[in-house]
Amino acid sequence: MIILKTLTILLTAGLAVLGSAAVLPAIEEAAKPGPSMAIVVGEGQVLAVPDIARLQVAIVTEAPQAQPAAAENAKKAEAFVAAVKKFLPAGDSFKSTGYRIIPLQTYGERGKKPAITGYRVSSSFQIKLTDLTRLGDLIDLAIRQGVNEISGPFWEHAKMDQLLQTASVQALEKARDLAEALAKAQGMKVKRLAKVINRGRQMPVPRDEARMMMAPAGAERVAPPIEVGEQEIRAVVEAAFELE
């Protein structure tokens, strides 16, 4: 029995040594230092004048009863749709975006149900215009046709993908310049680009917002002057450079 136990102990010890020998190369490989890296962020910027404008408009009517409010709204909306379709050239777009009927309520004493005093009906539309020189005329037309809520214009670019590509390439160039400056400070230099991540775009959307009431019949032009300025379109990238 003593001999058998001794043999078992020796076999166990041998297996442990073999297992350790197999694990050692993996441990040594993991312990090896990796290449020096510079992880930096770059931002690119381009300026461009918008060539598309979108307007959000609504015709809002109110009446003591829902049916008269809806009927008046439908009449004005029908005239507005016909006028806008005649005004817009081919390539521009015009669509309905919503229709709502909301009861108007007043609240009395605590515990009592609110009383309905009337109804508000709203028809909403979105207009896309590519000839920005006609934007003021479009706003004036909308007001004269009974539109009493206007938001916008919201600016866009037909070649946004190209603008973002230009800004992204510029951002990567700036990231590399920063990596090279950091490497030089440590007596090293950039060997290669190891990884790059596009963090997306940052584009402030400057816009002129207008809230207007319907112009009375025979009123002079009431549309505000619209000045289209340059927009700054930015792209941000995060890049990892291997150093040597």
Secondary structure, DSSP 8 states (H G I E B T S, - for coil): -HHHHHHHHHHHHHHHHHHHHHHHHHHHHHHS----EEEEEEEEEEEE---EEEEEEEEEEEESSHHHHHHHHHHHHHHHHHHHHHHS-TT-EEEEEEEEEEEEEE--STTS--EEEEEEEEEEEEEEES-GGGHHHHHHHHHHTT--EEEEEEEE-TTHHHHHHHHHHHHHHHHHHHHHHHHHHTT--EEEEEEEEEEEEE--------------TT------------EEEEEEEEEEEEE-
